[in-house]
């Protein structure tokens, strides 16, 4: 495929609104997380080839599929995602690829474009707003995570599960508030909807509030299941 002439398509490393390929997934990629993908669907094979042709930044946006499936198209997508930078490409037989990527920056979709030859959107980077001191929120979240692990272990023992899930380690977190809040979202045992809420929070302190709500909901559910 020929490289588009418009320099805006070269990736989200540029300021303002840019055109970027989008990979909708049934999972949430957070900034700082690693992502491995098996590529076989023709539209995403085309996406990989365009992203790795050396004429643009090797990156694409990842957004959560709110409703639908990864294969076949027609899915409903969220409006907030993460830039995934390709760090390794392994070409496989039958026009397939294995990718390793790293989540870098958060993005916000401004306008969806035509899906031919693959999903694309006009998007802008969305850095965190200023947050407040999160010491108290972080301490409360640690207590809740410990409580959730205790309840989960009790549930596992009651139901004959030999190896209960390990406790999420909330130690050795980054010093930067934004990176720390994303790391917490990555480590806590929460589902895609709660991870998306954390990703969509406007700042680090709001993200901790969203994570606290998610863990509280998980605790309440586990307590109900233990009745």
N, C-alpha and C positions, 0 to 999 in steps of 0.2 A: 504494500500500500504506500502511496505517496504521502510524505509529511505535509500537513496543512501549512499554508503560508502564514497564517495569523500567529504571531508569537504568543498570544494569550494561551494557546493550548499546551505550552511547554511545561506546565505544572504549577502547583500551588506554592512554589518557592518565590513567586512574584507577588507584589502587593496588589491589592484591589481584587476585582472579580476576574476569575480565569475560567477557561473551559477545561474540564478535566474528565478523563474516563472514570466511570463508576462501576464498582463491583458490589451489587447487593448481596448480602449474606444473611443467613439465619442466625448469626451471632454478631456480637458487638466487639469491634476492635477499639481498644483504648490507646491513647498516646503512650508510648513507651513499651507496649506489648509486642511480642513476636507473633507472626501469623504464618502458617504453612498452608498452601493451597495445592490441590490437584486440579489441573485445568484440562478439560476435554470438550466442553461445549463450544461449537464453532465461533460464537460471538466473543467468547472470552479468550479463545485462541487468538483471534484477531486483535483483541485488546493487548494481550501479552506481546505479540509481535510488534505492535505499534509502540508500546512502552519501552521496548528493548532494541529499537532500531538504531539507537545512537544519535538520533536527531531531536530528542526531547528528554526531559527528566524521566527516569525510570520509576514512575510513581502513578498511583491512581487513588481514587477515593473509595472508601468502604462505608456503606450504610446498612443499617439493619432492615431486613424485610419485615414490615409490620404485619403483612398478611400475604399469603401465597407461598411460592416455592422458588428455590434457587435455579432450578432447571426449567426452561420452557418459556420464561417471560410472563408478563401480565401481573407481576407482583406489585403490592403497595409498599412504598419505601418511606422511611423516615427522612427528615430534612436535615438532621445533624449527623455527621460522620467523622471519620478520621482519614488523613492522608496516609497511605501505605507506600513505603519506599521499598522497591525490590532490591534485596541484597544478594540473592542467589537464584539462578535459573538453571534448571536441569531439563534438557529436551529429551522426551521419551518417544518411543515408537508410536505410529498412528496419530501424529499431530497432537500429542499431549505434552503437557509441561508440569513440572513440579516447581513451585515457587516458595521461597522464603522471603518474608517481608518484615518490616519494622514500622509500627505505628509512630508517626512523627507529630503532626499538628492536627488540631481539631478544625473541621470545616463546616460551613453552613451552606446548604443549597439555596441559591437564589432563583434558579430557573432550570427546569428539566428540559433537555433537548431531545431530538429524535434518537431513538434507540438503534438506528442503523449507523454503522455495523455493530455497535455495542452501546450499552447505556452511557450517556454523557450528560453533563450538567454544567451550568455556569455556577460557580461557587466562590466563596471567599473564606479566607482563614478567619477563625473566631478565637482569638486568645482570651484567656480568663480575665475578668475584671478584678479589681483589687479586693482581696479578702481580708477578714479580720483574724486576730490571733485565734488559733484553733486548738489550743492546749486542752481546754475543758471538753470540747467536742470529741477530741481524740481519746481522752481518758474514758469518756462515757462509751465510746464505740468499742474500746478494748474490753470493757466490762460486759457489754452486750455480746460481743463475739465469744467471750468465754462462756457466757450463759447459754448461747446457742449451741456451742460444742458439747457442753454437758448434757443438754436435752437430747441432742442428736445421738450421743453415745448411749444414753438410756434407751432411746427408741431402738437403736441397733441391737442392744442386748436383749430387749424384750422380744424382738422379732427374730432372734437367732442369727443375726448377722455377725459373723466371726470377727471381722475387722472393721470397726466403725471408721468413718471418714476422719482424717487427721484434722487437728485444730489449725485454723488459719493463723500463720505467724504474722503478727503486726509489729515485729521488731525490725531494726535496721532499715528504717524508712528514709527516703530522701529528705534533705533539709528544706528544699524548695516546697512551699505550700501546694502549688499546683501539681507538681510531680508526685508529692506525697499523697494527695487526695486521689489521683489516678491509680497509684500503686495500691492504695487501700481498696479501691473498687475492683482491681484485678485480683486481689488475694481473698476477698470475702466470698463466702459461698452463696452468691445471689444469682438470680436468673437474668436472661437477656433484657427483660423489661426494666428491671431495676438498674442494670448496667447502663441502659440507654438513658434513664433518668439522671444517673450520675454524669454521663457524658454531656447531657444537655443543660446541666446546672450552670448558671452564669459565672460562678467563681468558686474558689476552693472551699470557702466556708459553707456556701449553699450545697456544694457537693457532699460535704460531710453530713449535713442535715438530711439530704436524700438517702445517703447510705445508712444513717441511723434509723430512718423510717423503714427502710428495706429490712434491716436486721430485726427491728421490733416486730414487723409483720411475720418474719420467719419464726421468731420466738413464739409469737401467739399461735401460729399454725402448729408448731411442734408441741406446745402445751396442750392444744386441743386433741392432737393425735395420741397423746399420752394419757388422756382421761380414761 
